């Protein structure tokens, strides 16, 4: 099973599963976008085994391209792990202080954001497609963590996972204007005269949102893999029936 492990130390393990032709449905991890849910559950069980945890530790949400987030508690353990109807509803970001819970986010071309706070042990995942980016889900969550959870953004480390590259992210003027209205994304867009399309770097826009929230630039890492161009990537833009990667983080036992 192909998995990109970003961090694996005494406190945290974070990573992102990859497309893998040797696995059922090429290692698809999403029940909401699969041919057979049994295949997805088997793939998740293999991932759990590789991470030395059980499927019951997974916490999944029903992602709707919203700006909604949820603080995960032990009562949420196992939600969405085997069935969609138990997933946390209408939510695109999860965070928790609890150890031994695997927070999950599902993406094809969208931007996955994985983060942890080294000081207080807070962890989280964010699903930020272009709709989530223009709704500023990342900005809103980090503002909440600063104001309500009293986290210092200077203690937060961010991993931005593989996503659709700027070269392959072509949009019309309506989407371009939504990014322009943010007021800080101009450097991450260009216009192609030949195709009359705009190209947007969603990863860099999300990185800017992290920086504006006070997270030090040197604590933000970007996986440059393009989900469209890489053979390891699921791309909805390339294949409307694509599976999904699973980006994850777990805080290890205190």
N, C-alpha and C positions, 0 to 999 in steps of 0.2 A: 504494500500500500504506500503510494507516494504522499509524503507529507513534508511541508516546509516547517521546520521548528525554528522559531525566531529567538526565543529565550527559553533556557532550561537551566535554572539554578536552584539553590536551596529553598527559595521562596515561591517562585512562579514557573509555570510552563505555558508558553504561548506558541501558536502555530496556525497553519492553514493547509487544509488538505488540497491535493491536486488531482487533476484528471488522470486516470490510470486505466488503460485498456485491458489490463489483466484482471480487473475487479468487475463485479456486476454493475451494469449501467455506467461503466468507466469510472467507478468510485463516486457516483452521484450521492450527495449527502442530504438532499432535500425531499421530504415526503410530498410537499406541495407541487413539485415539478419532477415527477418520476413516472416510469412505466408500471412499476410494481413496488408498493411500499415495503414489502418483505425484503427486497434487494437493498433498499436504503437502510433498513434496520440492521441487516447483516453487515453492511459497510460501517455503520456507526459502532457496532459491537467490535469489529476489528480495530477501529480507531481507539475505542475505550481500552481494549487489551494492550495496545501499543503504548498507551499513556498510563497503564497500571491503575485504571479505575474501572468502574462499572457503568453500564448504560444508564443506570438509575441516577447517576450524578449529573447527567446532562440537563441543562435548562435552556429551552428554546422558546421563541416567541413567534407569533403570526405577524410577519413583517408586511407593512402596508405603505411604505414610502412616507411615513409620518415623521413628526418631530417628537414623538412620544417616547418616554423612557420609564424604566421600572426598577425600583430597588429590590433585588432578589433576596429572599429570606430562605431559611431552611424549609419552610412550607412549600416552596416552589420546586424543591428537588424532584427531578424526573419529569417536569412538565414539558410536553412536546417531544419527549425522547423517542416514543414509539408510535404516537398518534397525534395528528394535527389538532384534534378537538380538545386536547388537554394543554396546548401551548398557551403562553401568555398572550392575550388578545391585543391586536392593534398597537403593536410596540416595536420600535426599531432600534432601541438601545437598552442594554441591561448593565447593572452594576451591583456589586456586593462587597461586603467585608468578610463573608463566610468562607472558610477553607473547604476544600474537597467538593466544590461545585464547579462543573465545567460550563461556563457561559458560552453560548453558541450564536454565531451570526452567519447567515447564508447569502452568498453572492455569486453572480456570474461575472458581469462587467462592472457592477457597482463597487464602490470603495468600502472595504472593511477597515474599521479602526479598532485596534486592540490597545488597551492601556492599563497601566498599573501604577500605584503610588507606593514607593519604596518605604516611606515612613510609617504610614498607617495601614498598609496592606489592602487598600481598596483596589479592586480590579473591575474591568468592564469591556464591553464590545459595543460597537456602533455600526449600523448598516446605513451607508450614505450614498445612495444613488444620486443622480443629478437633482431629483426632486427633494431628497433629504438635504442635499447641500444648499439649495436655494432657500429651503425652510430653516437652514442653520441648526440642524439637529445637534451637531458637534458643539457649536458655540453655546447652545442652550443647555446642554448637559453639563459642560464644564463650568458654566456660570452657576448652575444649580449646585454642583459639587463644591464650588468655592463658597457660595453664600449660605447654603443650607447644611452641607456636610462639613463645612469649615476645613476643606482641603486646601493646601497651598499648591497652586499650579506648578510651582517650581519643583515639587517633589514627584510630578507625574512624568512618566515615560510613555511614549506613543509609538506604536508600530502601525504604519499604514500598509495594508496588504496589497497583493496583486490586483490589478483592475484594468479597465480599458484605457489604452494609452491615448494621449492627445491626438496622435496621428490618425487613430481609428475612430475617435469620438467626434463625428460630424453631426452638426445640428443646424436647424434653421434659425431665422432671426428671432423667433419667439422665445426660444430657450436662451439664446445669446443675451437677449435683453434682460432676462431674469438674473443671469449671472452678473451682467453689467450693473444692475440695480443694487447688488451687494456693496459696491463701492470699493472693493479691494481685489477683484478678480481680473482686472484688465490685463495684467502682465501674463495671465495664464490662458489667453485666447488669441487666435489669429483668424484672418479671413482668407479663404482660398478663392481667388478670382476665377479660376477655371471651373470649379464645381459650384461656385456660389454658395458655399457652405462655411460655417464657422467651426473651428476646432477648439475644444475646451480641454484643459488639463484639470480633471476633477480631483486628482490626488493632490496637486499643488494648491488648489483652492482649499481643500480640507486642511492641508498643512498650515496654510495661512490662518484659518480659523483657530487652529490649535495655538499658533503663535500669538494671535490677538487675545486669546484667553489667558495668556501669561506663561505658557509652557515654553521652556527654553528650546531654541532651535536645535541645539546639539542633542536634545533628548527626544527628537522626532526622527524616525527612520522610515524610508519609503522602499517598498519592494517594487523595483522597476519592471517586473515581468508584465507584459501585456497579455491579458486573457484572450484577446482575439488572435494574436500572432503566435503565441506559444503553444506547442502541442500539449503542454500540461494544463492549459487553461480551458475552462468552460466559458463560452461566449454566447450570450443570448442574441447579440447583434449579428453574429455569424450564423448561428443555428437557433432558430426560434424554439426548438425543443430541447435546448441544452439543460444539463444538470446544474448543480450548484456546488461550489466549494463550501467548506465549513471553516470559518475562522474561530479560534477558541482561545480561552485563557482559564487557567485554574490556579488558585492560590493553594499552595501545599500546606500540610498540617502545621499549625503553630508549634 
